[in-house]
Amino acid sequence: MECVLGKTCTMDGQHGDSTPFTAASVDIAEHLCNELGKHGFEKHGMEQMTNGMSGEIMDALVFIGPTYYQRLKHLVSDKIHARAQGHVTTLTRQPLEGRSRDGGLRFGEMERDAMIAHGVSRFLKERLFDQSDPYQVVICVKCGNFATTQTWCKGCDTDQVCKVNLPYASKLLLHELAAMNIKIRISADN
């Protein structure tokens, strides 16, 4: 309605109101089309277009006309944010948050639940571990504690140690629990 009325008003040199869903807009579409047809245009607002590069006339009719618009304050191009790799926090070694700091995208509990519902557990491992904060610790097979060296556990006086992959944030949590006298035994079952 706005495009058809806009063409008619430019030919008449007057103002028009194309507000939809008002008492004035009831059954007005056919009237507006007929008014446009009186000015020599195709009455439904269609135009024969010409290719700007080659100058040949296009086969299809194109609906075109003047339309009022306002520039949006928030545009998609201002909001877009993505990164492959970048800075991480010192404490948890996880990606920074926020677009301004070139941080990673947030992947919370609801997103995790949606991925579980889809059955893509390998994707979850990649997002929440491999691409976030992978870390490898040496665990004593006998006592389940962190080994004191790469090859020896002094607590058990044994060399039965193995390497375990876990997120750095999990390792940090285990250390904080140990500081509160809460022991977590890590099972090194292969």
ZIBEL-V340255 format. One line per field, one symbol per residue. ss: DSSP state (H for helix, E for strand, - for the rest). A space follows every 10 residues. Layout:
BEGIN
ss: ???
END
This chain:
BEGIN
ss: -HHHHHHHHH HH-------- --HHH---HH HHHHHHHH-- -----EEEEE ------EEEE EEE------- -----HHHH- -------E-- ----E-E--- ---E----HH HHHHHHHH-- HHHHHHHHHH ---EEEEEEE -----E---- --E----E-- EEEEEEEHHH HHHHHHHHH- ----------
END
